[in-house]
Amino acid sequence: MAAPEDHARLSASASHRWLHCTRAPLLEEQFPERTSVYAEAGRVAHAIAELKARKYFVEPMSPGQYRSRLKKLRDDPNYDKGMDSATDQYLDHLKARAMSYPEPPFIALETRVDYSHIAPSGFGTADCIMIGSGRMDVCDYKNGAGVPVEAEDNPQMMLYALGALNIYRPIYGDTIQTIHLSIIQPNAGGVKDWGVTRAELEHWAEATVRPAAALAWKGEGEFCPGDWCRFCRAKAQCTARAAKLLAPEPKEKTLAEGSLSPEAKTEALAAGAVLLDDTQVGEVLQRALELESWVKDLKDYALSAALAGRAISGFKLVAGRSAREWGDLDTAFQTLQERGVEGAMLWERNPITVAKLEKALGKKNFAKAADGLVAIRPGKPALVPATDKRPAWSPAKAAFGEVTDG
């Protein structure tokens, strides 16, 4: 695979952040880059996806060569069988997009794209680019399941497209007028598509990206906390984020300003009650979600700092709760039975969950083995922010189901 783009100050993958908070890139450079088990799993899945696409589109290889290269990736400790079916979905989407062209398109994989003409030293790595018949596709594989990624107005993908237009301009000139962006995220919603014209993309570049990038490159502008703080390396200690989350709430409304009947208002006010109305409850909950995330970030930072020998005021490190376990399982169980403990007492048999078996078998094998055996139990209603992409839950639909014409 191509080298990661993390070393670009104005990287495409971090663009959602620096387009909103132009002070963030320089601030983040004070903090070391860190990886995670999710990032490492994503690295392996991306390599498998690239191998499959490369074999199909650009690099003929014998079955033996393919199996050998795939085996090396599957031997990685971060590999899991679910990556096989997930990357198959990625390849299937690329095939479908390629077939949609009137003539076979030019295809490039894991291509470094340069958009430094818009953002200083800006570059990124696009998973797949297709060009032909006056149009271009930019496709990106996402392995994560926790944060669904949308294609519409996705700045990372739009910067990839700008970079691709830039590097292929000597070949295609201005013939490319339509751009199609695809996010393939099998573990969180599947494929998301969005189309944009070249004119719209270039207008966004000039009106939005160029001025923000000029500030972000110099570390100027304003700190602007928001949901883009999620992956910022400075998120735990950022005072702008702290100020936003700890700022006092607007003065509470009294019941007299709410929606109760005049009699109820009078009675409540006589009792000296002051309550939040439903609008305020929503506002407080929104802030609570942000505070919850920030507190977790603070705890993670404080623990790391304490383990590194620094003092966190008011806190100290202590040993965690100890846990008992068998020294040598086989020897322990044999000795226990010799001492009169029945063997049946030493083992528990629990059914494997649907999700665990699907992960162990892979989605395709699981679908065949478990066909007709899985029941879907509706989940309990959950309160989520209004920006959540899922449709609103309806008590009527949940109780009676959809009513259709006969």
URQUI-V234954 format. One record per residue. N is the residue number from 1. RES is the residue in one small letter. PSI is psi in whole degrees, 0 to 359 (* if undefined). Layout:
n->N res->RES psi->PSI
n->N res->RES psi->PSI
This chain:
n->1 res->m psi->160
n->2 res->a psi->158
n->3 res->a psi->148
n->4 res->p psi->157
n->5 res->e psi->11
n->6 res->d psi->340
n->7 res->h psi->352
n->8 res->a psi->125
n->9 res->r psi->317
n->10 res->l psi->60
n->11 res->s psi->153
n->12 res->a psi->322
n->13 res->s psi->337
n->14 res->a psi->9
n->15 res->s psi->327
n->16 res->h psi->329
n->17 res->r psi->305
n->18 res->w psi->341
n->19 res->l psi->331
n->20 res->h psi->316
n->21 res->c psi->91
n->22 res->t psi->345
n->23 res->r psi->347
n->24 res->a psi->314
n->25 res->p psi->315
n->26 res->l psi->322
n->27 res->l psi->318
n->28 res->e psi->333
n->29 res->e psi->347
n->30 res->q psi->347
n->31 res->f psi->142
n->32 res->p psi->149
n->33 res->e psi->140
n->34 res->r psi->152
n->35 res->t psi->179
n->36 res->s psi->169
n->37 res->v psi->328
n->38 res->y psi->319
n->39 res->a psi->320
n->40 res->e psi->322
n->41 res->a psi->319
n->42 res->g psi->323
n->43 res->r psi->314
n->44 res->v psi->315
n->45 res->a psi->320
n->46 res->h psi->320
n->47 res->a psi->322
n->48 res->i psi->317
n->49 res->a psi->317
n->50 res->e psi->317
n->51 res->l psi->314
n->52 res->k psi->316
n->53 res->a psi->322
n->54 res->r psi->317
n->55 res->k psi->319
n->56 res->y psi->322
n->57 res->f psi->318
n->58 res->v psi->342
n->59 res->e psi->96
n->60 res->p psi->133
n->61 res->m psi->148
n->62 res->s psi->159
n->63 res->p psi->323
n->64 res->g psi->317
n->65 res->q psi->316
n->66 res->y psi->312
n->67 res->r psi->321
n->68 res->s psi->315
n->69 res->r psi->323
n->70 res->l psi->322
n->71 res->k psi->321
n->72 res->k psi->320
n->73 res->l psi->322
n->74 res->r psi->340
n->75 res->d psi->350
n->76 res->d psi->135
n->77 res->p psi->343
n->78 res->n psi->0
n->79 res->y psi->144
n->80 res->d psi->155
n->81 res->k psi->334
n->82 res->g psi->339
n->83 res->m psi->333
n->84 res->d psi->308
n->85 res->s psi->326
n->86 res->a psi->316
n->87 res->t psi->336
n->88 res->d psi->321
n->89 res->q psi->322
n->90 res->y psi->310
n->91 res->l psi->320
n->92 res->d psi->321
n->93 res->h psi->318
n->94 res->l psi->319
n->95 res->k psi->315
n->96 res->a psi->318
n->97 res->r psi->319
n->98 res->a psi->321
n->99 res->m psi->341
n->100 res->s psi->350
n->101 res->y psi->143
n->102 res->p psi->326
n->103 res->e psi->155
n->104 res->p psi->126
n->105 res->p psi->162
n->106 res->f psi->137
n->107 res->i psi->130
n->108 res->a psi->139
n->109 res->l psi->144
n->110 res->e psi->60
n->111 res->t psi->130
n->112 res->r psi->122
n->113 res->v psi->141
n->114 res->d psi->119
n->115 res->y psi->33
n->116 res->s psi->346
n->117 res->h psi->347
n->118 res->i psi->318
n->119 res->a psi->126
n->120 res->p psi->127
n->121 res->s psi->25
n->122 res->g psi->130
n->123 res->f psi->166
n->124 res->g psi->181
n->125 res->t psi->115
n->126 res->a psi->133
n->127 res->d psi->313
n->128 res->c psi->134
n->129 res->i psi->132
n->130 res->m psi->138
n->131 res->i psi->135
n->132 res->g psi->155
n->133 res->s psi->37
n->134 res->g psi->15
n->135 res->r psi->168
n->136 res->m psi->140
n->137 res->d psi->138
n->138 res->v psi->120
n->139 res->c psi->140
n->140 res->d psi->128
n->141 res->y psi->131
n->142 res->k psi->125
n->143 res->n psi->342
n->144 res->g psi->159
n->145 res->a psi->341
n->146 res->g psi->325
n->147 res->v psi->101
n->148 res->p psi->137
n->149 res->v psi->130
n->150 res->e psi->150
n->151 res->a psi->328
n->152 res->e psi->127
n->153 res->d psi->32
n->154 res->n psi->112
n->155 res->p psi->327
n->156 res->q psi->311
n->157 res->m psi->324
n->158 res->m psi->324
n->159 res->l psi->321
n->160 res->y psi->315
n->161 res->a psi->318
n->162 res->l psi->318
n->163 res->g psi->320
n->164 res->a psi->318
n->165 res->l psi->323
n->166 res->n psi->311
n->167 res->i psi->335
n->168 res->y psi->4
n->169 res->r psi->320
n->170 res->p psi->336
n->171 res->i psi->313
n->172 res->y psi->352
n->173 res->g psi->227
n->174 res->d psi->23
n->175 res->t psi->335
n->176 res->i psi->116
n->177 res->q psi->345
n->178 res->t psi->132
n->179 res->i psi->132
n->180 res->h psi->125
n->181 res->l psi->135
n->182 res->s psi->131
n->183 res->i psi->122
n->184 res->i psi->107
n->185 res->q psi->79
n->186 res->p psi->331
n->187 res->n psi->2
n->188 res->a psi->62
n->189 res->g psi->352
n->190 res->g psi->228
n->191 res->v psi->132
n->192 res->k psi->130
n->193 res->d psi->153
n->194 res->w psi->141
n->195 res->g psi->149
n->196 res->v psi->147
n->197 res->t psi->160
n->198 res->r psi->319
n->199 res->a psi->317
n->200 res->e psi->318
n->201 res->l psi->316
n->202 res->e psi->329
n->203 res->h psi->317
n->204 res->w psi->319
n->205 res->a psi->316
n->206 res->e psi->319
n->207 res->a psi->329
n->208 res->t psi->308
n->209 res->v psi->309
n->210 res->r psi->310
n->211 res->p psi->321
n->212 res->a psi->319
n->213 res->a psi->322
n->214 res->a psi->319
n->215 res->l psi->314
n->216 res->a psi->324
n->217 res->w psi->325
n->218 res->k psi->355
n->219 res->g psi->30
n->220 res->e psi->181
n->221 res->g psi->210
n->222 res->e psi->149
n->223 res->f psi->136
n->224 res->c psi->88
n->225 res->p psi->149
n->226 res->g psi->194
n->227 res->d psi->345
n->228 res->w psi->353
n->229 res->c psi->346
n->230 res->r psi->316
n->231 res->f psi->12
n->232 res->c psi->133
n->233 res->r psi->342
n->234 res->a psi->7
n->235 res->k psi->329
n->236 res->a psi->320
n->237 res->q psi->358
n->238 res->c psi->120
n->239 res->t psi->332
n->240 res->a psi->319
n->241 res->r psi->318
n->242 res->a psi->317
n->243 res->a psi->319
n->244 res->k psi->317
n->245 res->l psi->335
n->246 res->l psi->0
n->247 res->a psi->144
n->248 res->p psi->146
n->249 res->e psi->154
n->250 res->p psi->155
n->251 res->k psi->135
n->252 res->e psi->147
n->253 res->k psi->145
n->254 res->t psi->170
n->255 res->l psi->334
n->256 res->a psi->337
n->257 res->e psi->0
n->258 res->g psi->203
n->259 res->s psi->18
n->260 res->l psi->164
n->261 res->s psi->156
n->262 res->p psi->320
n->263 res->e psi->317
n->264 res->a psi->322
n->265 res->k psi->313
n->266 res->t psi->316
n->267 res->e psi->316
n->268 res->a psi->318
n->269 res->l psi->326
n->270 res->a psi->329
n->271 res->a psi->358
n->272 res->g psi->23
n->273 res->a psi->144
n->274 res->v psi->117
n->275 res->l psi->155
n->276 res->l psi->139
n->277 res->d psi->177
n->278 res->d psi->327
n->279 res->t psi->316
n->280 res->q psi->323
n->281 res->v psi->316
n->282 res->g psi->319
n->283 res->e psi->318
n->284 res->v psi->319
n->285 res->l psi->319
n->286 res->q psi->316
n->287 res->r psi->323
n->288 res->a psi->321
n->289 res->l psi->318
n->290 res->e psi->320
n->291 res->l psi->319
n->292 res->e psi->316
n->293 res->s psi->319
n->294 res->w psi->317
n->295 res->v psi->319
n->296 res->k psi->316
n->297 res->d psi->318
n->298 res->l psi->317
n->299 res->k psi->317
n->300 res->d psi->316
n->301 res->y psi->314
n->302 res->a psi->320
n->303 res->l psi->316
n->304 res->s psi->318
n->305 res->a psi->317
n->306 res->a psi->320
n->307 res->l psi->335
n->308 res->a psi->1
n->309 res->g psi->6
n->310 res->r psi->152
n->311 res->a psi->128
n->312 res->i psi->114
n->313 res->s psi->128
n->314 res->g psi->1
n->315 res->f psi->160
n->316 res->k psi->159
n->317 res->l psi->138
n->318 res->v psi->161
n->319 res->a psi->139
n->320 res->g psi->168
n->321 res->r psi->130
n->322 res->s psi->157
n->323 res->a psi->139
n->324 res->r psi->143
n->325 res->e psi->161
n->326 res->w psi->133
n->327 res->g psi->304
n->328 res->d psi->112
n->329 res->l psi->311
n->330 res->d psi->314
n->331 res->t psi->317
n->332 res->a psi->313
n->333 res->f psi->324
n->334 res->q psi->317
n->335 res->t psi->319
n->336 res->l psi->318
n->337 res->q psi->324
n->338 res->e psi->334
n->339 res->r psi->11
n->340 res->g psi->2
n->341 res->v psi->126
n->342 res->e psi->141
n->343 res->g psi->327
n->344 res->a psi->336
n->345 res->m psi->346
n->346 res->l psi->351
n->347 res->w psi->145
n->348 res->e psi->142
n->349 res->r psi->114
n->350 res->n psi->141
n->351 res->p psi->142
n->352 res->i psi->146
n->353 res->t psi->160
n->354 res->v psi->314
n->355 res->a psi->319
n->356 res->k psi->320
n->357 res->l psi->322
n->358 res->e psi->320
n->359 res->k psi->322
n->360 res->a psi->321
n->361 res->l psi->333
n->362 res->g psi->152
n->363 res->k psi->319
n->364 res->k psi->311
n->365 res->n psi->321
n->366 res->f psi->316
n->367 res->a psi->321
n->368 res->k psi->314
n->369 res->a psi->324
n->370 res->a psi->14
n->371 res->d psi->124
n->372 res->g psi->3
n->373 res->l psi->350
n->374 res->v psi->128
n->375 res->a psi->140
n->376 res->i psi->116
n->377 res->r psi->121
n->378 res->p psi->140
n->379 res->g psi->161
n->380 res->k psi->145
n->381 res->p psi->139
n->382 res->a psi->144
n->383 res->l psi->122
n->384 res->v psi->162
n->385 res->p psi->152
n->386 res->a psi->340
n->387 res->t psi->350
n->388 res->d psi->137
n->389 res->k psi->346
n->390 res->r psi->148
n->391 res->p psi->151
n->392 res->a psi->143
n->393 res->w psi->137
n->394 res->s psi->120
n->395 res->p psi->323
n->396 res->a psi->314
n->397 res->k psi->321
n->398 res->a psi->325
n->399 res->a psi->321
n->400 res->f psi->348
n->401 res->g psi->174
n->402 res->e psi->137
n->403 res->v psi->121
n->404 res->t psi->155
n->405 res->d psi->140
n->406 res->g psi->*
